[in-house]
Amino acid sequence: MKHSGPTWASAVHYSTLSAKNVRSVLKQELLTNFGFEHMFLVADLLIDRFLAILQECHVLEGATEPLQTVVFGYDRYHQFEYMRRPWQVHLKAARVSLISSEELARLTQGTASLHDLTAEMAVRILKEAYGQGAILSFVDVGLLLHLAPASVARSVRHYKETHPDDFVPHCGTVLDMGPTLTHKRPAVIACLQSYTTTEAARLIKHDPAAVDRYINDYERVRELVREGKDVPRICFLTKLSKHVVKQYLALWQELEGGSTAPAPPESDAPATKDITH
């Protein structure tokens, strides 16, 4: 049987059905309640962006498993934004398990207590989030485990004592936030010894993106101080904190014998002749 083209009735029915979606709901809201009555193109562009954001925040397909939750951390692929406020940076959603099946089995068998597992659970949560592109802080993990941030920090330090070669990703090690022991010095030393970023990261057991940032910041601070810029000016130009700039200046003095005394500013006024006799 030969099929003809779509009839007027079928076109009306199915076009109406195809419009029953989230895009139509959002468009109706913008046009009706937010003054977009004559800005259909702008409304469509906004809706496209809203839907893209929702898709980015959709962590995994399927329902969240028992004892799992979704947490937002700093996006590991937008690390150069870390000096901004939380609502100004890219965030990344990650699904983490409050307790793993292996940890639960150890509790059931009586081979470990919750206190014994605290360090492993904290590190696992940090790694699970990082594997999905989110960098968490000790505050984030503390809220998930009902612990104070200082307790999480102690647990992670204890874990590092028994696992010195294991990289634990968090805001301190990846973004240099907080009082965590900085990796700037070994990263810069490796750079000065002509190691590549990948080789340096492997050598100091650190995140390659963070190592690349340390080296980039060190070189920017070094060049600016060589141009005679003082610390406040360097902070303004690099968007680095005063404390971090001073760390890089100290490294420059230690490793390359640099002097932090700024060069005298050049005068734009023409030189005057000595007319005395």
Sequence and secondary structure as in RCSB ss.txt:
>XXXX:A:sequence
MKHSGPTWASAVHYSTLSAKNVRSVLKQELLTNFGFEHMFLVADLLIDRFLAILQECHVLEGATEPLQTVVFGYD
RYHQFEYMRRPWQVHLKAARVSLISSEELARLTQGTASLHDLTAEMAVRILKEAYGQGAILSFVDVGLLLHLAPA
SVARSVRHYKETHPDDFVPHCGTVLDMGPTLTHKRPAVIACLQSYTTTEAARLIKHDPAAVDRYINDYERVRELV
REGKDVPRICFLTKLSKHVVKQYLALWQELEGGSTAPAPPESDAPATKDITH
>XXXX:A:secstr
       HHHHHHHHHHHT SHHHHHHHHHHHHSS TT HHHHHHHHHHHHHHHHHH  SSS   TTEEEEEEEE
GGGGGGTTS GGGS EEEEEEESS HHHHHHHHHTS  HHHHHHHHHHHHHHHHHHTTEE  HHHHHHHHT  HH
HHHHHHHHHHHH TT    SHHHHH  TT    HHHHHHHHHTT  HHHHHHHHT  HHHHHHHHHHHHHHHHHH
HTT  HHHHHHHHT  HHHHHHHHHHHHHHH    S       S        
